[in-house]
Amino acid sequence: MFTTCCAWEGDRLTVHEPSRYIGAVRHGLAAQLGLDPAQVQVVSGPIGGHFGSKFALAQYTAPVALAAKRLGCPVSLVPTRRQCFTIANHRPETRHDIRLSADRDGRFTGLVHAAEVVTSRFDPFAMEGTDVTASLYACPAIRTEERAVRVDRNTPGPMRAPPEVPYLFALESAVDEMAWQLGLDPIELRRRNDTARDPVSGKPFSSRPLMACFDAGAAAFGWARRSSRPESRQVGTIRAGSWRVGLGCAASVRPVKIAAATMRLRLAADGTAEVACAHHEIGNGITTLLAMGAAEGLGVPLERVRVELGDTALPAAGLSGGSSTSTSLMSALALGCEQLRERLAREATAPDRPLAGRDPAGLRLAGGRLTAPGGGALPLAEAVALIDADGVEALAEFVPPGSAPDALDVLRRGHIGLTTGGDALKWAFGAQFAEVHVHAETGEIRVARLTGAFAAGRILNPLTARSQLLGGMIWGLGSALLEETVLDGAAYRNPDLAEYLVPTAMDTGAVEALLVPDPDETVNPLGVKGLGELGIIGVNAAIANAVYHATGRRIRTLPIRIEDML
């Protein structure tokens, strides 16, 4: 829920609020209240999910803080579920005009993508996406246009998915329609327009496993048995004569985001390690990932690692969003572990030390021991005690290559500093496949199967990675068939989970997520691309394309309803 609790102690304010960027809350609130940011502490424990909201300073925090100041006691705000629809952001409506041309061999010759997106009158925030659609396929002539339409609504945001979701729905629907016009398999059409370079900037992709994803997904999904004509009943019908079955596919792409981050690591003589950072646990498992990384990097058991997050009193970190959490934090963690290892090795090999004369660069820290090649080892406790009997610390300050010189200052001022810069386009890729059954008489739509194949660089934790991808694919089903806010003027008419429909277990058929190898050492020090948002992109287009295959009806408005089939 969108709650907040404010308490004063003298001129110092403590705010307990679920947030995925406590740095923004701290600095924005200080500016509103005329305070020094050092007077404001923001605490945000595990929030279990944000669904695209809670990514900036809320409009209600300052009034609650002022009330607490005036009353001289802590004040909490706990809005109702219905009130959350107007005090938080929402996914804005978008309209897309796609024009796509190709020669008879299927090579694209022209692409125009004009988009309009809703935003509020008081905030210019807009959900962009044509930068991705313009660069996805080879094409010699490209024009894009985006317009923000200001209306009397609350400010929108990336609710339930990143910005690319509606933009890729438009483009991937057009690509599928082009494939039918040309009589080509939709995957083959994409293969003929695959490109190693961005057609707009000319920059190369750091890696480009898009077709590897389509090949892996098609094999697992059984794409080869797909009929080459729409309105087919030849593919494994549920009940003969009643259900029309269609197969569809679409691309999934997401530019890699990475930001500066700082992190404190501490290694104690008793073999325990601590990781501290002002980032957030939103249910994506970053606490576990940091513990695993610290255990590996410092050579201590996983159960001996303690991770502390969600407090502005800790070293500054950025936004939990944009699939940037792992790319940024794990890079900072690796830097901190390297600093600790180097310091321990230097001390252990100094004159009159137990490993004197050994090459510090050759020492390994594993299994609770500092080991030299060719023999000789030092227990971790003794290695730490050479520096300080209480323990040794390192403050890692990670700055992505190509960042502005003031990247750390921007971070510490609470601004979003995500970057995708560099000499190459750094993207994560995927391919989505959907099997859809449409009842010939009632128009009921069922998604029997979803298969996705994803390439997102180095996968640090396959279990949580697959979990996030599966969840994203199910969200994509909601985007295609269910989710819609209904407006009556400026009022939301379905502001609860009884009438705002999301997929349940009974709505969801078999879902499979495949991980495709994508070694990319140029994207960042660890080769991690981030995949939290990749799973949902393209699902709605794959389902809509499958609906066309099943029925011969091209639906260009989401969500697709039963009445669209009648």
C-alpha positions in Angstrom: 0.0 0.0 0.0 1.0 3.6 -0.4 1.6 4.3 3.3 3.9 6.7 5.1 4.8 7.4 8.7 6.6 10.6 9.8 8.2 11.3 13.2 10.3 14.2 14.4 13.1 14.3 17.0 14.0 18.0 17.3 14.7 19.2 13.8 15.4 15.7 12.4 12.7 13.9 10.5 12.4 10.1 10.1 10.1 8.8 7.4 9.1 5.1 7.1 7.7 4.7 3.6 7.7 1.9 1.0 9.8 3.2 -1.8 12.1 2.1 -4.5 14.2 5.2 -4.4 14.7 6.5 -0.9 17.3 8.9 -2.0 14.8 10.8 -4.1 12.4 10.8 -1.2 15.0 12.2 1.2 16.3 15.0 -1.1 12.9 15.9 -2.5 11.3 16.1 0.9 14.1 18.2 2.3 13.7 20.6 -0.6 9.9 20.9 0.1 10.3 21.4 3.8 13.4 23.7 3.7 15.6 21.2 5.4 19.2 20.0 4.9 19.0 16.5 3.5 21.2 15.4 6.4 18.2 16.2 8.6 16.0 13.6 6.8 16.3 9.9 7.2 14.1 7.6 5.0 13.6 3.9 5.9 12.0 1.4 3.6 12.0 -2.2 4.5 11.1 -5.0 2.1 8.0 -3.8 0.2 7.1 -7.0 -1.7 6.6 -5.2 -5.0 5.9 -1.8 -6.4 4.3 -2.6 -9.9 6.0 0.5 -11.4 5.0 3.0 -8.6 6.8 4.3 -5.5 9.7 5.4 -7.7 9.9 9.0 -6.7 8.8 11.5 -4.0 5.1 11.0 -3.2 2.7 13.9 -3.1 1.4 13.0 0.3 4.6 12.7 2.3 5.2 16.4 3.0 1.7 17.1 4.3 2.1 14.1 6.7 5.4 15.4 7.8 4.0 18.8 8.5 1.1 17.3 10.5 3.5 15.3 12.6 5.5 18.5 13.3 2.5 20.5 14.3 1.0 17.7 16.5 4.3 16.8 18.1 3.8 13.1 17.6 4.3 10.6 14.8 1.6 10.6 12.1 0.8 7.8 9.7 -1.2 7.8 6.4 -2.8 4.6 5.4 -5.0 5.2 2.3 -7.6 2.8 1.1 -7.0 0.6 -2.0 -9.4 2.8 -4.0 -7.5 6.0 -3.0 -4.3 4.5 -4.3 -5.5 4.9 -7.8 -5.3 8.7 -7.6 -2.3 9.3 -5.3 0.0 7.1 -7.3 1.0 6.8 -10.9 -0.8 4.7 -13.6 0.1 3.3 -17.0 -0.9 6.0 -19.5 -3.0 5.5 -22.5 -1.0 5.5 -25.8 -1.9 5.6 -29.4 0.4 4.4 -32.2 0.5 4.9 -35.9 2.9 2.4 -37.5 3.8 2.4 -41.2 6.1 -0.4 -42.4 7.2 -1.1 -46.0 9.3 -4.0 -47.4 10.5 -5.3 -50.7 9.3 -8.6 -52.1 12.2 -10.4 -50.4 11.0 -9.2 -47.0 13.7 -6.6 -46.4 12.3 -3.5 -44.7 12.5 -0.3 -46.7 10.8 2.2 -44.5 9.4 2.5 -40.9 7.4 5.3 -39.4 6.3 5.2 -35.8 4.3 8.1 -34.5 3.1 7.8 -30.9 0.9 9.9 -28.5 1.0 9.3 -24.8 -1.0 10.8 -21.9 0.6 12.8 -19.1 -0.6 15.2 -16.4 -0.7 19.0 -16.8 1.6 19.7 -13.9 4.4 17.2 -14.6 6.0 16.7 -18.1 6.9 13.0 -17.4 6.3 10.9 -20.5 6.6 7.2 -21.3 9.0 7.0 -24.3 9.6 4.0 -26.5 10.3 4.8 -30.1 14.0 4.8 -29.5 13.7 1.0 -29.2 11.3 0.4 -32.0 13.5 2.5 -34.4 16.6 0.5 -33.6 15.3 -3.1 -33.5 15.4 -4.1 -37.2 17.5 -3.1 -40.2 15.8 -0.4 -42.2 17.3 2.4 -44.4 14.6 5.0 -43.8 13.2 5.5 -40.3 11.1 8.4 -38.8 9.7 8.5 -35.3 7.6 11.0 -33.5 6.3 11.1 -29.9 3.8 13.6 -28.5 2.7 14.0 -24.9 -0.9 14.9 -24.4 -1.5 16.8 -21.1 -4.8 16.0 -19.4 -6.4 16.5 -16.0 -5.1 13.3 -14.4 -2.4 12.3 -12.0 1.1 11.8 -13.4 1.6 8.5 -15.1 4.5 6.1 -14.8 5.8 2.6 -15.8 3.0 0.8 -14.0 3.0 -3.0 -14.4 5.7 -2.9 -17.1 8.5 -0.8 -18.6 7.8 1.9 -21.2 8.5 -0.4 -24.2 5.5 -2.7 -23.7 2.9 -0.7 -25.7 5.5 0.4 -28.3 6.6 -3.1 -29.0 3.0 -4.3 -29.2 2.5 -1.8 -32.0 5.7 -2.7 -33.9 5.5 -6.5 -33.4 1.9 -6.5 -34.6 2.9 -4.7 -37.7 5.8 -7.1 -38.3 3.4 -10.0 -38.0 1.0 -8.4 -40.4 3.8 -7.8 -42.9 4.8 -11.5 -42.7 1.3 -12.5 -43.7 1.2 -10.0 -46.6 4.5 -11.4 -47.9 3.7 -15.0 -47.3 6.7 -15.4 -45.0 7.1 -17.1 -41.7 7.1 -14.3 -39.0 10.4 -15.7 -37.6 12.0 -15.8 -41.1 10.9 -12.2 -41.7 12.7 -11.1 -38.5 15.7 -13.1 -39.5 16.0 -11.3 -42.9 15.9 -8.0 -41.0 18.2 -8.8 -38.2 21.1 -6.4 -37.8 24.4 -6.2 -36.0 24.3 -2.4 -36.0 21.7 0.2 -34.9 20.2 1.5 -38.2 19.8 4.9 -36.6 23.2 5.7 -35.0 25.3 3.1 -36.8 26.6 1.8 -33.4 27.2 -1.9 -33.1 25.2 -4.0 -30.6 27.5 -5.3 -27.9 25.8 -8.7 -28.5 22.8 -9.5 -30.7 21.3 -13.0 -29.7 17.8 -12.1 -30.9 17.6 -14.9 -33.5 19.2 -17.3 -31.1 16.3 -16.6 -28.8 13.8 -17.2 -31.6 15.5 -20.4 -32.5 15.6 -21.8 -29.0 12.0 -20.7 -28.3 10.6 -22.0 -31.5 12.2 -25.5 -30.9 10.8 -25.7 -27.3 7.4 -24.3 -28.4 6.9 -26.5 -31.4 6.6 -23.6 -33.9 7.3 -25.9 -36.8 3.8 -27.5 -36.6 2.2 -24.1 -37.1 -0.2 -23.8 -40.0 0.7 -21.3 -42.7 -2.8 -19.9 -42.9 -5.1 -18.1 -40.3 -8.3 -19.6 -39.0 -6.7 -23.0 -38.7 -8.1 -25.9 -36.7 -5.3 -28.2 -37.4 -3.2 -27.6 -34.3 -4.2 -29.8 -31.3 -7.7 -28.5 -30.7 -9.2 -28.8 -27.2 -12.6 -29.9 -28.5 -13.1 -30.8 -32.1 -15.2 -28.2 -33.9 -15.5 -25.7 -31.1 -12.0 -24.2 -30.6 -9.8 -22.4 -33.0 -6.2 -22.6 -32.2 -3.5 -20.0 -33.1 0.2 -19.6 -32.6 1.9 -16.2 -32.4 5.3 -14.8 -31.7 7.0 -11.5 -31.0 10.4 -10.1 -30.0 11.3 -8.9 -26.5 14.0 -6.3 -26.1 15.2 -4.0 -23.4 18.1 -1.6 -23.3 20.5 -2.3 -20.4 20.4 0.3 -17.7 23.1 0.8 -15.2 23.9 3.5 -12.5 26.5 4.5 -10.1 26.2 2.9 -6.7 28.1 2.9 -3.4 28.3 0.0 -0.9 30.0 -0.7 2.4 31.5 -4.2 2.9 32.9 -5.4 6.2 34.7 -8.6 6.9 35.1 -9.6 10.6 37.7 -11.8 12.2 35.1 -14.4 13.1 34.4 -15.1 9.5 31.2 -13.1 9.1 30.6 -10.5 6.4 28.3 -7.5 6.1 27.0 -5.7 3.0 25.3 -2.4 3.5 23.6 -0.2 0.9 20.7 2.3 0.7 19.0 0.2 -2.0 15.7 -1.7 -1.7 14.3 -5.2 -1.5 11.2 -5.2 -3.6 10.7 -9.0 -3.7 13.1 -9.6 -6.6 15.7 -11.3 -4.4 18.5 -8.8 -4.4 19.2 -9.5 -0.7 19.9 -13.1 -1.6 21.9 -12.2 -4.7 24.1 -9.8 -2.7 24.7 -12.4 0.0 25.6 -15.0 -2.7 28.0 -12.5 -4.4 29.7 -11.6 -1.1 30.0 -15.2 0.0 31.7 -16.0 -3.3 33.9 -12.9 -3.4 35.0 -13.0 0.2 35.3 -16.8 0.6 32.9 -17.1 3.5 29.8 -19.4 3.9 26.5 -17.9 2.6 24.9 -18.2 6.0 27.7 -16.0 7.5 26.7 -13.0 5.3 24.4 -10.3 6.5 22.8 -7.8 4.1 21.4 -4.5 5.2 19.3 -2.4 2.8 16.6 0.3 2.7 17.9 3.1 4.9 19.4 6.5 3.8 21.8 6.2 6.6 23.6 3.6 4.5 25.9 4.3 1.5 23.9 5.8 -1.4 22.4 3.8 -4.2 20.0 4.6 -6.9 16.6 3.6 -8.2 15.2 0.0 -8.0 13.9 0.0 -11.5 14.8 -0.1 -15.1 16.2 -3.6 -14.6 19.2 -1.8 -13.2 19.4 -3.3 -9.7 21.6 -6.3 -10.5 23.7 -4.4 -13.1 24.5 -1.6 -10.6 24.7 -3.3 -7.2 26.5 -6.4 -8.2 29.1 -4.3 -9.9 29.6 -2.3 -6.7 29.8 -5.5 -4.7 32.4 -7.0 -7.0 34.5 -3.8 -6.6 34.2 -3.9 -2.8 35.2 -7.5 -2.6 38.2 -6.8 -4.8 39.2 -4.0 -2.6 39.0 -6.2 0.5 41.0 -9.0 -1.1 43.7 -6.7 -2.3 44.1 -5.1 1.1 44.3 -8.5 2.9 46.8 -9.8 0.4 49.0 -6.7 0.7 49.1 -6.9 4.5 49.7 -10.7 4.5 52.6 -10.4 2.1 54.3 -7.4 3.6 57.8 -7.9 5.2 57.7 -9.8 8.5 54.2 -11.1 7.7 53.2 -14.8 7.5 53.1 -14.8 3.6 56.0 -12.3 3.1 57.6 -12.4 -0.3 54.6 -13.9 -2.1 52.9 -12.1 -5.0 49.8 -10.3 -3.5 48.0 -10.7 -6.9 48.3 -14.5 -6.8 46.6 -14.9 -3.4 43.1 -16.4 -3.3 40.4 -15.9 -0.6 38.2 -19.0 -0.3 37.0 -21.4 2.3 37.9 -19.1 5.1 41.6 -19.0 4.2 43.9 -16.7 2.3 45.9 -19.1 0.1 49.1 -18.5 -1.8 49.9 -20.4 -5.0 52.5 -23.1 -4.5 51.7 -23.5 -0.9 51.1 -21.4 2.2 47.9 -20.3 3.7 46.6 -18.0 6.4 43.2 -18.4 8.2 40.9 -15.6 7.5 40.7 -14.5 11.2 44.5 -14.1 11.3 44.5 -12.2 7.9 41.9 -9.8 9.2 43.7 -9.3 12.6 46.8 -8.1 10.8 44.8 -5.0 9.9 42.3 -4.7 12.8 41.2 -7.2 15.3 37.6 -5.9 15.0 37.4 -6.3 11.2 38.2 -4.7 7.9 36.0 -2.4 5.8 35.8 -1.2 2.3 33.6 1.5 0.7 33.0 0.7 -2.9 32.1 3.6 -5.3 31.1 2.1 -8.6 30.8 4.4 -11.6 29.7 2.8 -14.9 32.1 3.4 -17.8 31.2 6.4 -19.9 29.4 8.1 -17.0 29.6 11.8 -16.4 32.4 13.0 -14.1 29.8 14.0 -11.5 27.9 10.6 -11.5 28.5 10.0 -7.8 27.5 13.6 -6.9 24.3 13.1 -8.9 23.6 9.9 -7.0 24.1 11.4 -3.6 21.8 14.3 -4.5 19.0 11.8 -5.1 18.7 12.1 -8.8 18.1 9.2 -11.2 21.4 8.5 -13.0 20.6 5.6 -15.2 22.8 5.3 -18.3 22.9 3.1 -21.4 25.8 5.0 -22.9 29.0 3.8 -24.6 30.2 3.0 -28.1 27.7 0.1 -28.5 24.0 -0.6 -28.0 23.7 -2.8 -24.9 20.4 -4.7 -25.0 18.9 -7.7 -23.5 16.8 -9.8 -26.0 14.1 -12.4 -25.9 11.5 -14.1 -28.1 7.9 -14.7 -26.9 5.6 -17.5 -28.2 1.9 -17.9 -27.4 -0.7 -20.6 -28.1 -4.2 -19.2 -28.0 -7.6 -21.0 -28.2 -10.6 -19.0 -29.2 -14.1 -20.6 -28.9 -15.8 -20.5 -32.3 -19.3 -19.7 -30.8 -18.7 -17.8 -27.6 -15.5 -15.9 -28.5 -13.9 -17.0 -25.2 -10.1 -16.6 -25.4 -7.8 -18.9 -23.5 -4.0 -18.8 -23.5 -3.0 -22.4 -23.3 0.8 -22.0 -23.5 3.4 -19.2 -23.2 7.0 -19.9 -24.0 9.8 -17.4 -23.8 13.5 -17.6 -24.5 15.7 -14.8 -23.1 19.3 -13.7 -23.4 20.3 -11.3 -20.7 24.1 -11.7 -20.3 25.5 -13.5 -17.3 22.7 -15.1 -15.1 23.7 -14.8 -11.5 20.9 -16.8 -10.0 18.9 -19.0 -12.5 16.2 -19.8 -10.0 15.2 -16.2 -9.3 15.9 -15.3 -12.9 13.3 -17.8 -14.2 10.9 -16.7 -11.5 11.0 -13.1 -12.6 10.7 -14.0 -16.3 7.7 -16.3 -15.6 6.0 -13.6 -13.5 6.6 -11.0 -16.3 5.1 -13.3 -18.9 2.0 -13.8 -16.8 1.8 -10.0 -16.5 2.0 -9.9 -20.3 -1.1 -12.1 -20.4 -2.9 -9.6 -18.2 -1.8 -6.8 -20.6 -3.2 -8.7 -23.6 -6.5 -9.9 -22.3 -7.5 -8.4 -18.9 -5.9 -5.2 -17.6 -7.6 -1.9 -18.1 -8.6 1.1 -16.0 -12.0 2.4 -16.8 -12.5 6.2 -16.6 -15.6 8.2 -16.2 -14.4 11.7 -16.6 -11.4 11.9 -14.2 -12.8 9.2 -11.9 -11.6 5.6 -12.0 -14.6 3.2 -12.1 -12.8 0.0 -11.3 -10.3 0.9 -8.6 -10.2 -2.5 -6.8 -9.1 -6.1 -7.5 -12.7 -7.2 -7.9 -13.1 -5.2 -11.1 -9.6 -4.4 -12.2 -8.8 -7.8 -13.6 -5.4 -9.5 -13.3 -4.4 -13.0 -14.3 -5.1 -15.8 -11.8 -3.9 -19.3 -11.8 -7.0 -20.4 -13.7 -6.3 -17.8 -16.5 -2.7 -19.0 -16.9 -1.8 -22.1 -18.9 1.6 -23.7 -19.2 4.4 -21.1 -18.9 8.0 -21.8 -19.7 11.0 -19.5 -19.6 14.3 -20.5 -21.2 17.7 -18.9 -20.6 19.8 -18.5 -23.7 23.6 -18.1 -23.3 24.7 -14.5 -23.9 28.4 -13.9 -23.0 28.9 -10.2 -23.2 32.0 -8.9 -21.4 31.6 -5.3 -22.7 28.2 -4.5 -21.2 29.6 -4.0 -17.6 32.3 -5.6 -15.4 30.3 -8.7 -14.6 28.5 -9.1 -18.0 25.1 -8.8 -16.3 22.3 -7.2 -18.3 19.3 -7.3 -16.0 16.1 -9.1 -16.8 13.4 -8.1 -14.3 11.3 -6.3 -17.0 12.3 -8.3 -20.0 9.7 -11.1 -19.4 6.6 -9.0 -20.0 7.8 -7.2 -23.2 6.3 -8.7 -26.4 3.8 -11.0 -24.7 0.8 -9.0 -25.6 1.9 -8.8 -29.3 2.5 -12.6 -29.4 -1.0 -13.2 -28.0 -2.6 -10.8 -30.4 -0.7 -12.4 -33.3 -1.9 -15.8 -32.1 -5.5 -14.5 -32.0 -5.1 -13.5 -35.7 -3.7 -16.9 -36.6 -6.7 -18.5 -34.8 -9.5 -16.3 -36.1 -8.2 -14.1 -39.0 -9.0 -11.0 -37.0 -6.3 -8.4 -36.4 -7.0 -6.7 -33.1 -5.1 -3.5 -32.5 -6.5 -2.4 -29.2 -5.7 -3.8 -25.8 -7.1 -5.5 -23.9 -8.6 -8.0 -26.4 -12.1 -8.8 -25.2 -14.7 -11.5 -26.0 -16.7 -8.9 -27.9 -13.8 -8.4 -30.3 -14.3 -12.1 -31.3 -18.0 -11.9 -32.0 
